[in-house]
Amino acid sequence: MASSKDYLEFVLEQLSLLDGITSRAMMGEFMLYYNGKLFGGVYDDRLLVKIIPASTEMLEDADQELPYEGAKPMYLVDEIENKEFLKELVEAMCPELPEPKKRK
């Protein structure tokens, strides 16, 4: 099941305390970036983020879910209504995320 643009807009609104959030459509889903760094995405109308030390610390009780078959598990963010928490989560993750690859 593909994610709806309405749900993407909702997620982007919840992330609106952060400058530098962008999204990219990919195969019916949406990848989410903060200052050019991929931190998660909207998959089947769920907000999922990468499993890295910062997200593990902040989402210690979160469920791990697959964004799509064959993918690495990601954390399901349940606190989607809490803009401050989402801001803190993404900001904490950013230093641990790899720099975007330069395109040729």
C-alpha positions as protocol buffer text, in pm:
chain_id: "A"
residue {
  index: 1
  type: MET
  ca { x: 0 y: 0 z: 0 }
}
residue {
  index: 2
  type: ALA
  ca { x: 144 y: 337 z: -97 }
}
residue {
  index: 3
  type: SER
  ca { x: 142 y: 634 z: 139 }
}
residue {
  index: 4
  type: SER
  ca { x: -100 y: 918 z: 80 }
}
residue {
  index: 5
  type: LYS
  ca { x: 11 y: 1273 z: 9 }
}
residue {
  index: 6
  type: ASP
  ca { x: -227 y: 1382 z: 285 }
}
residue {
  index: 7
  type: TYR
  ca { x: -34 y: 1177 z: 541 }
}
residue {
  index: 8
  type: LEU
  ca { x: 296 y: 1312 z: 408 }
}
residue {
  index: 9
  type: GLU
  ca { x: 163 y: 1667 z: 450 }
}
residue {
  index: 10
  type: PHE
  ca { x: 59 y: 1582 z: 807 }
}
residue {
  index: 11
  type: VAL
  ca { x: 407 y: 1447 z: 886 }
}
residue {
  index: 12
  type: LEU
  ca { x: 573 y: 1751 z: 729 }
}
residue {
  index: 13
  type: GLU
  ca { x: 353 y: 1977 z: 941 }
}
residue {
  index: 14
  type: GLN
  ca { x: 454 y: 1782 z: 1253 }
}
residue {
  index: 15
  type: LEU
  ca { x: 820 y: 1836 z: 1154 }
}
residue {
  index: 16
  type: SER
  ca { x: 765 y: 2207 z: 1087 }
}
residue {
  index: 17
  type: LEU
  ca { x: 972 y: 2317 z: 1389 }
}
residue {
  index: 18
  type: LEU
  ca { x: 1278 y: 2209 z: 1189 }
}
residue {
  index: 19
  type: ASP
  ca { x: 1418 y: 2413 z: 903 }
}
residue {
  index: 20
  type: GLY
  ca { x: 1570 y: 2202 z: 628 }
}
residue {
  index: 21
  type: ILE
  ca { x: 1317 y: 1916 z: 610 }
}
residue {
  index: 22
  type: THR
  ca { x: 1261 y: 1789 z: 257 }
}
residue {
  index: 23
  type: SER
  ca { x: 1092 y: 1486 z: 108 }
}
residue {
  index: 24
  type: ARG
  ca { x: 1136 y: 1284 z: -208 }
}
residue {
  index: 25
  type: ALA
  ca { x: 878 y: 1050 z: -357 }
}
residue {
  index: 26
  type: MET
  ca { x: 1009 y: 702 z: -427 }
}
residue {
  index: 27
  type: MET
  ca { x: 800 y: 408 z: -545 }
}
residue {
  index: 28
  type: GLY
  ca { x: 479 y: 529 z: -379 }
}
residue {
  index: 29
  type: GLU
  ca { x: 650 y: 618 z: -52 }
}
residue {
  index: 30
  type: PHE
  ca { x: 834 y: 928 z: 71 }
}
residue {
  index: 31
  type: MET
  ca { x: 1193 y: 958 z: 188 }
}
residue {
  index: 32
  type: LEU
  ca { x: 1255 y: 1227 z: 453 }
}
residue {
  index: 33
  type: TYR
  ca { x: 1572 y: 1436 z: 476 }
}
residue {
  index: 34
  type: TYR
  ca { x: 1704 y: 1686 z: 727 }
}
residue {
  index: 35
  type: ASN
  ca { x: 1966 y: 1922 z: 586 }
}
residue {
  index: 36
  type: GLY
  ca { x: 2020 y: 1676 z: 304 }
}
residue {
  index: 37
  type: LYS
  ca { x: 2066 y: 1373 z: 533 }
}
residue {
  index: 38
  type: LEU
  ca { x: 1824 y: 1082 z: 502 }
}
residue {
  index: 39
  type: PHE
  ca { x: 1675 y: 1007 z: 845 }
}
residue {
  index: 40
  type: GLY
  ca { x: 1358 y: 816 z: 767 }
}
residue {
  index: 41
  type: GLY
  ca { x: 1047 y: 811 z: 561 }
}
residue {
  index: 42
  type: VAL
  ca { x: 674 y: 771 z: 530 }
}
residue {
  index: 43
  type: TYR
  ca { x: 591 y: 411 z: 443 }
}
residue {
  index: 44
  type: ASP
  ca { x: 234 y: 281 z: 430 }
}
residue {
  index: 45
  type: ASP
  ca { x: 122 y: 596 z: 614 }
}
residue {
  index: 46
  type: ARG
  ca { x: 367 y: 532 z: 900 }
}
residue {
  index: 47
  type: LEU
  ca { x: 660 y: 750 z: 1007 }
}
residue {
  index: 48
  type: LEU
  ca { x: 969 y: 530 z: 1029 }
}
residue {
  index: 49
  type: VAL
  ca { x: 1323 y: 642 z: 1119 }
}
residue {
  index: 50
  type: LYS
  ca { x: 1662 y: 478 z: 1085 }
}
residue {
  index: 51
  type: ILE
  ca { x: 1795 y: 268 z: 1370 }
}
residue {
  index: 52
  type: ILE
  ca { x: 2107 y: 445 z: 1494 }
}
residue {
  index: 53
  type: PRO
  ca { x: 2231 y: 508 z: 1850 }
}
residue {
  index: 54
  type: ALA
  ca { x: 2045 y: 841 z: 1890 }
}
residue {
  index: 55
  type: SER
  ca { x: 1712 y: 700 z: 1775 }
}
residue {
  index: 56
  type: THR
  ca { x: 1762 y: 388 z: 1987 }
}
residue {
  index: 57
  type: GLU
  ca { x: 1816 y: 606 z: 2293 }
}
residue {
  index: 58
  type: MET
  ca { x: 1507 y: 818 z: 2229 }
}
residue {
  index: 59
  type: LEU
  ca { x: 1282 y: 538 z: 2100 }
}
residue {
  index: 60
  type: GLU
  ca { x: 1389 y: 257 z: 2332 }
}
residue {
  index: 61
  type: ASP
  ca { x: 1039 y: 108 z: 2350 }
}
residue {
  index: 62
  type: ALA
  ca { x: 950 y: 163 z: 1983 }
}
residue {
  index: 63
  type: ASP
  ca { x: 848 y: -120 z: 1756 }
}
residue {
  index: 64
  type: GLN
  ca { x: 1082 y: -213 z: 1473 }
}
residue {
  index: 65
  type: GLU
  ca { x: 905 y: -245 z: 1141 }
}
residue {
  index: 66
  type: LEU
  ca { x: 1004 y: -307 z: 783 }
}
residue {
  index: 67
  type: PRO
  ca { x: 940 y: -16 z: 547 }
}
residue {
  index: 68
  type: TYR
  ca { x: 905 y: -269 z: 263 }
}
residue {
  index: 69
  type: GLU
  ca { x: 990 y: -632 z: 208 }
}
residue {
  index: 70
  type: GLY
  ca { x: 1364 y: -695 z: 199 }
}
residue {
  index: 71
  type: ALA
  ca { x: 1455 y: -367 z: 375 }
}
residue {
  index: 72
  type: LYS
  ca { x: 1636 y: -319 z: 703 }
}
residue {
  index: 73
  type: PRO
  ca { x: 1406 y: -266 z: 1002 }
}
residue {
  index: 74
  type: MET
  ca { x: 1333 y: 89 z: 1115 }
}
residue {
  index: 75
  type: TYR
  ca { x: 1173 y: 238 z: 1426 }
}
residue {
  index: 76
  type: LEU
  ca { x: 804 y: 323 z: 1413 }
}
residue {
  index: 77
  type: VAL
  ca { x: 751 y: 670 z: 1560 }
}
residue {
  index: 78
  type: ASP
  ca { x: 435 y: 663 z: 1772 }
}
residue {
  index: 79
  type: GLU
  ca { x: 473 y: 1016 z: 1912 }
}
residue {
  index: 80
  type: ILE
  ca { x: 377 y: 1171 z: 1579 }
}
residue {
  index: 81
  type: GLU
  ca { x: 153 y: 1429 z: 1752 }
}
residue {
  index: 82
  type: ASN
  ca { x: 442 y: 1568 z: 1961 }
}
residue {
  index: 83
  type: LYS
  ca { x: 623 y: 1829 z: 1748 }
}
residue {
  index: 84
  type: GLU
  ca { x: 884 y: 1905 z: 2016 }
}
residue {
  index: 85
  type: PHE
  ca { x: 973 y: 1537 z: 2051 }
}
residue {
  index: 86
  type: LEU
  ca { x: 1006 y: 1499 z: 1673 }
}
residue {
  index: 87
  type: LYS
  ca { x: 1233 y: 1804 z: 1658 }
}
residue {
  index: 88
  type: GLU
  ca { x: 1455 y: 1665 z: 1935 }
}
residue {
  index: 89
  type: LEU
  ca { x: 1463 y: 1322 z: 1772 }
}
residue {
  index: 90
  type: VAL
  ca { x: 1568 y: 1445 z: 1427 }
}
residue {
  index: 91
  type: GLU
  ca { x: 1822 y: 1690 z: 1570 }
}
residue {
  index: 92
  type: ALA
  ca { x: 1974 y: 1414 z: 1785 }
}
residue {
  index: 93
  type: MET
  ca { x: 1996 y: 1180 z: 1486 }
}
residue {
  index: 94
  type: CYS
  ca { x: 2151 y: 1429 z: 1244 }
}
residue {
  index: 95
  type: PRO
  ca { x: 2514 y: 1419 z: 1368 }
}
residue {
  index: 96
  type: GLU
  ca { x: 2515 y: 1038 z: 1339 }
}
residue {
  index: 97
  type: LEU
  ca { x: 2376 y: 1027 z: 985 }
}
residue {
  index: 98
  type: PRO
  ca { x: 2611 y: 998 z: 687 }
}
residue {
  index: 99
  type: GLU
  ca { x: 2669 y: 1298 z: 467 }
}
residue {
  index: 100
  type: PRO
  ca { x: 2471 y: 1288 z: 143 }
}
residue {
  index: 101
  type: LYS
  ca { x: 2656 y: 1133 z: -148 }
}
residue {
  index: 102
  type: LYS
  ca { x: 2764 y: 1378 z: -414 }
}
residue {
  index: 103
  type: ARG
  ca { x: 2602 y: 1318 z: -750 }
}
residue {
  index: 104
  type: LYS
  ca { x: 2817 y: 1307 z: -1057 }
}
